[in-house]
Amino acid sequence: MFSALSLLAGTTLLAQEWPQFLGPTRNGVYAGPALADAWSGDGPTQVWTKRIGAGFAGPVVADGRVILFHRVQDFEVIEALDPLTGRTQWNREYVTSYRDDFGFDPGPRSVPVVADGRVFTFGAQGRLHALDLDTGDVLWNVDTRRRFEVRKGFFGAAGSPLVQGGRVLANVGGPEAGIVAFDVETGDLLWTATGDEASYSSAVGATFDGEDSGVFFTRNGLVAVDPATGSVRFQQRWRSRIGASVNAATPLVIDDLIFLSSSYGTGAVTFRVRDNQLTELWTSDDVMSNHYATTVHHDGYLYGFHGRQEYSPSFRAVELATGRVLWSEDRFGSGTVTLAGDRLLIMRETGELMLAEASPDGFRPITSAQVIDAPVRAYPALANGYLYVRNDNTLVCLDLRP
């Protein structure tokens, strides 16, 4: 039997909140108040807009706060905002010297996590912080790059930590500490596992055959660990033969299946998990190869982006059990997708927001509007019917309610 563990242990979350990467259940599913079926000619109402610093880290929403992680000059800043006005409630900052080797955005990449009355952030240089949610006071921090001798990699640290059973799990990527667990309250090191380098994917919690697992997509491939001890339950190499490649999409767990996807000639695969053994159902590089955006699942079908971001990927529907492509909108362009009921909320990299049916019978757009300037690479947060979306210098709050 399977049960999701993404409702973080020790914390009662309201379904309409968005306290971590990909939402309450860390699978891109929104379960809050219904959204409007259509927007006016100007698009959804803009509630507020705020100039912000650099970064690819999307916002999160929990306990009456929007938590924003961004870079302002030479500081990484964690900031709490009022969700209906955008006014700052508190902020904390620390010095960073991160520079991107490829000239991309120098800001943090990892989406914050709110759990157990705390905010957890993982900066571009691997600095892990725990802050009090109410006050912003720093409770503890760990420089994982120095402590575990982590090399920089292509784009710095980017995977969002997983909070599970009083532990903070992170794929830090050290040669003897690929995956690491810290105590939520103290930051004390609890265990290390594998020597896998860090990827740009965020882990997800799950239970298989009655056993809790933290499911990671590291640079080397799929790894599931016991969150209490760090022992490896199962693993499978899933990595491109190309050195200049990344794994970025989050593993998608549906019952006893795991959907895993990457680009750079790696492709997608669906595994069945039984007794900590993996059985491959199908694999292909021509079906749903995710570059960075995680696919969503609805009623046995996958909806997501196929292909490299720089080559204008397609948006398509795929049957989960077989890998059969049902339809494909070619040269659609990059973006992110969120499932809201039986609707797909697609935030395109161009700044266009689109609402479409989650249907295996064809691509059926309902409404769309230009809501923010391009480029939009960060994941939005959807909470209480409000969408919070950022680009490289602006955060916007949109009212999507009827």
N, C-alpha and C positions, 0 to 999 in steps of 0.2 A: 504494500500500500504506500501511497505517496501523500504528503501534505506539505504545503508551502511553509517555509520558515521565514519568509521575508517580512512578516509582521514581527518586528524586532523583539527578541526575548526580553521580558521584564517591562515592556512598554505597551500600553493600550493605545492604538492609533485609530483615529477616526478615518473612515474610508475616504472622506473627501480631502484629506490632507495629502501632501506630496513631500514626505520627509527625507527622501533619499533619491538616488539615481534611479530612473525608470519607475518611480512612484512607490506606493505602500507595499506592493507585492513584488517589486523589482522586476517587472515584466512588461512595463509600458501600458498597464491597464488602469484606466480611471473609473472609479465606481461612485462618484459623487453625484450631486444634483444634475438633472438632465440639462443638456446644452440646447441652444436654439437651433431650429432646423434651417434657418436662413438668416442672412445679415442684410442690412440696408445697403444701398449703393456705395456708401463710403466704408463698408465693412463693420466689424464689431466695434462697440464703443470703447474708446481709449480712456481708461480711468485716470491713469497718470503715467508720466514718463520721467526718467531720471538719467542724467549723465553719469557714467560709471567708468571704471578703469578697465584695463585689458584683461583678457582671459577667455578660455574655452569652457570654463566651469559654469554649468547652468545653475539657476537658483533652486532652492527647496523651500517648502512651506510647512510650518508646524507650530502649533500652540500660539497662534496669533502673530506669527512672525514670518517674514520672508528672509531667508539667510542667503546672503550674497558673498561669494568668495572671488575677489578680483585683485588686480595689481594697480597701484597708484604710485607712479614714479618708481622708487626703489623699495617699495614695501608691498608685501602680500597682506591684504586687508580682509578680515572677516567682519561682516556688517549685518546687523539685524534691522529690518525695515518694517514699518507698519504696512500690512498687506493692502489696505484700502486707500492709503495716502502716499506711500513711498517715503515717508519721513523716517529718518534714522532714529532707532531706539538705543543702540550702542554700536561701537566698533572697536576692533582691536587690530593692531598691525605689528609686523616684524620685518626686519630687513631681509631682502633677497638680492642675490647677484645673478640670478638665472638669465642666461642668454641663449636664444635658440640658434643652433648651428645652421639651420636652413632659412633663417630670416622670418620665421613665422611669429605669431603672437607670443610675447614673453610672459604672459600671465599664467595663473594656475589653470590646470586642465581638469582636475578631479572635482566632481560634484560633492558638496558637503553631505554629511549624514547627521540626522537628528535622532537620538535615541537615549533613553534613560535620563532625560533632563539635561543632556549634553549635546554639544555640537562638535563633530569630528571633521577635521579638514586635513588634506594631504597635499602639500604644496609641490610646485614643479621641481624643487630641489630635494624632495623626499622628506620634508619636515612635517611630522604628524603632530597635530594639536588636538587637545580636548579642552573645550570651554564650557562654562556654565551657560545654559540656554537663557536663563532669566537676566543675568548680569553681564555676560561676556567675559567674566573673569577666567584667566587661563588656569586650568587645573593641572595639566601636565603637557609635556611635549617631548618628542624624540626625534633626533636627527638620524633618520634611518640610513641615509647615504653614507655618513661617516661611521656609524656604529656597525653596519653590516657590509661595509666596503663595496657599495653599489656603484657600478659604472653609470655614466650619464644616460647612455642610450641615445636614440634619435631625437626624441622630443620631451625628455624629462619624465617625471613621474605623472601618471595620469589616471590609473585605476582607482575608483572610489572604494574606500574600505567597506568591509562587511561587519556589522555588529551582530553578534550571535551568542546568546547564552552568557552574557557578562564579559564577552571578549571582543576585542577589535582585531579583525583578521585583515591582513594586507599582503598583496603580492609585491614585496619591496624589491626582490630580484638580486639578493646577495648570493655570492658563490656557495655559501654554506647556510644561507637563510633566504631561500626563494620566497617562501610564504611564512609569515610571522604572526603570532598572536600576542596581544597585550591585554592586561587587565583594564577593564573599562574605568574603574575608579582611580587606580594609581598609576597606570601606564607601565607597570612592571612587566618585563618579558616573561611570557608563560611557556612558549615553545617555538621552535623553528622547524620547518619541513622543506624538503627538496632543495635543489640548487638551481631551480628554474629562474631564468631571467624574467624581469617584469615585462608585461605586455601593456596595452592600453585598454584592456577589457576590465570590467568590474565583476566581482564575484557575486554569486547568488546562493542563498540558503535553501536547502531542500531536505526531505526525509525519504530515504529509499529503504524498503523492507524494515521499517521501524527504526532506522538508524539516522541520526542527524548528520548532515554533511555540509561543508562549505565547498561549493563547486566553482573552480577557477578555470579560466582560459589563459594560461601563461604564454610566454613567448614560445615555449616548446609544445604546448598543447593542453589537453583536458586533464585536470587533476581534481579529485574529490578527497577532502581530508576530514578527519574527525575533529570537530571544533574544540573538543575538550582536551585532546592529547596531541593533535597534529599528525597522527598516523594516517598514512595514505590508504584510502579505501579502494580507489581504482584510478588508473591514469591511461591516457592514450595520446601518443604523439600526434599533433596536428599542426604542422608548420610548413610554410613555403620553403622550397629549395633555394629561393632567392634570398640572399643575405639582407638586402635592402627591402625588408618587408615587415609588416606589423600584424598582430592579432588585436582587434579592437572591439568587436561586438560582444555583448554579454551572452553567456550560455542561456538558452531558453529551455526551461524545464516544464514539461506537460505530462502530468501523471508519472509514468515510469520511463518517459522518453526524454532525451536531451537533444536539442537541435543546436548544432555548432556551425558557425560560418565565418569564413575569412576570404580575403581577396588574394591577389598576387599568385594566382595559379593554384591556390590551395583548395578552395571550394567549400561546399557545405556537406554535412553528414547528419543523419539522425541515428542515434543509438538507443537501444532499449537496455535498461539497467535491471539485472536480476542477480541477487546474491553477490553484489559487488563485481559482477562480470558485465562486460559490454558486448552487445550483439548489434552489428551494423545492419540497419534496415535499408539504407540507400546512401549513396554519395555521388556528387557531381560538381563540377566547376561551371556548369552551364545552367544551373537552376536558380540559386539564390545566394550568390557570393557577396556577402556584406563587407564593405570597405570599413566603415566606422559606425554606421547606424544599426541598432539592434532591431530585428524583425519582431512583429507582434503575431499572436495566435488567436484565432476565433473559430470555434466550432469545427476543428479539424483542418483549418486552412491557415497558411502563413501569408502575411502581407509585408512587403518590404522592398529594399533597394538592392538591385543586382548590378555589380560592376564598380569599377574604380571611380572615385569622386571626380578626378580630373578628366574623365572620358564620358561624362554625362550619362550616368547609369540609368537603367530602366526601373520602373516601379511595377511590381507584379504580384500575382497570387499563385501559391503553390500548395499542393496537397501534402500535408505533413507526413502521412504514412507511406507515400510512394515517391515523392519528389516530382510529381507530374506538374508541369507548368500549365496553369489554367488560362491565364491571360497576361499580357505584358504591354505596358505603355513605354515604348522605346524612347530613348533620349529624354527622359523625364527630368533628369538632373538630380543632384543630391539633396538630402534633407533628413528629417527625422519623422517618425510616425508613432502616434499614440492611439490606443483603442479606447473609445468611449461608448459603451453599450455595443450597438451593432454599427457604429460609425468609425471611420478612420479620420483622425485629425492629423493632417500632414503639414509640417512646417518646412517649407522649401528653403534651400540655401539662398535663394533670390530674395527672401523676405515675404514671399507670398504664403498666406495661410489658406489651406484648403480643407473642406469637409467633404467626405465621400462615403459611400456605402461600403461596408465590409462584406462584399459579395463575391462568391467564387464564379459568378456568371458573367462578370465583366467589370471594367472600371467605370464607376458611376459617380462622377462628381456631383455634389449638391450645391455648393456655394464656395466662393473664394474671394480673397481680398489681399491687397498689398498692405501689410501692417507694420513693417519696419524696413529700414534700409539693409541692403546686402553688404557683406556676407553674414549669414547666420549659420554658425557651426555648432554652437552650444545647444544642449537639450533644453526645451522649455519645461516649466512646471505647471500642472493643471490642478487647481484646488478650489473647491467650493464654487465651481463654475467660472472661475477667473483664470486666465492664462497669463503666465509671466515668461516673457521671452526676451533674450538679449542678443545683441550683435557685438561688435568690437568696442563700442563706446556708449551704448544706450540700453537701458532696461525699460521695458514697456509692460504695463498691466492692461489686459483687455477683458472686457465683460462679455462672456460667451453665453450667458444665461438667456432664457426665452424672454 
